[in-house]
Amino acid sequence: MQKACFLTLMLAMAICLGCAHSKRLYTSDCAEGIVFKKVSYANLVDSIKYYNLQYVEISGRYTEGKNLSALVNDSLYDVHGNSRALWVNFTQDCPLYLAGTQKGFFDAEDGSYTHMNNRMVTLRGRVDVKMKGHLKEYRGAIDQVSYVELH
């Protein structure tokens, strides 16, 4: 009985420690007091005009590159492309720091900034339907990003 309890406890600790290291949370104090509405990716993309200038929390896959900073559509859509993607606009007005530290989101990590290409993320920011990103080919934007959780 004691051996089974010990093994269960060890397994639970291993799971907790594994989860603690797989996620990183960056926050900014620029959104203090703002209540964010949790919205599914599909709902936001389909009803983006309804959410214009509202503060939302959304999860999805982030992609980055030259002239690219976007939350891309999930596999539930038949159409994959920028018309179903959201531009992500990080601003210096909302500096992001790793929770519990002074390490900035754009500070060097192994010689470069925080790696998040093709990672699942949760973002909090303000929807802007007029901001369409590079070449104005995106559905809209998540602006004033004040929360980034890397999964």
DAWONOR-V642264 format. One record per pair of residues at least 12 apart in sequence whose ideal C-beta (glycine too) atoms are under 7 Angstrom apart, sorted by the first residue. I is the first residue (numbers start at 1). J is the second residue. Records with the same first field share a line. If there is no record, write none. Layout:
I=J / J
This chain:
23=149 / 150 / 151
24=98 / 150
25=99 / 149
26=96 / 97 / 98 / 105 / 148
27=96 / 97 / 99 / 146 / 147
28=94 / 95 / 96 / 146
30=93 / 94 / 144 / 146
31=124 / 146
34=55
36=55 / 56 / 57 / 124
37=54 / 55 / 56
38=57
39=51 / 56 / 57 / 58
41=58 / 59 / 60 / 73 / 74
42=76
44=56 / 58
45=73 / 84 / 139
48=127 / 129 / 139 / 140
49=129
51=127
52=127 / 128 / 129
53=126 / 127 / 128
54=127
55=124 / 126
56=127
57=122 / 124
58=71 / 123 / 142
59=120 / 121 / 122
60=72 / 74 / 121
61=118 / 120
62=88 / 116 / 119 / 121
63=117 / 118
64=116 / 117
67=134
68=134
69=87 / 88
70=85 / 86 / 87 / 88 / 133 / 138
71=85 / 86 / 88 / 123 / 142
72=85
73=85
82=137 / 138
83=137 / 139
84=139
85=138 / 139
86=138 / 139 / 140 / 141 / 142
87=131 / 132 / 133 / 138 / 141
88=123 / 142 / 145
89=131 / 141 / 142 / 143 / 145
90=145
91=144
93=144
94=144 / 145 / 146
96=148
105=148
116=150
119=150 / 151
120=151
121=148 / 149 / 150 / 151
122=149
123=142 / 145 / 147 / 148
124=145 / 146 / 147
125=142 / 143 / 144 / 145 / 146
126=143 / 144
127=140 / 142
128=140 / 141 / 143
131=143
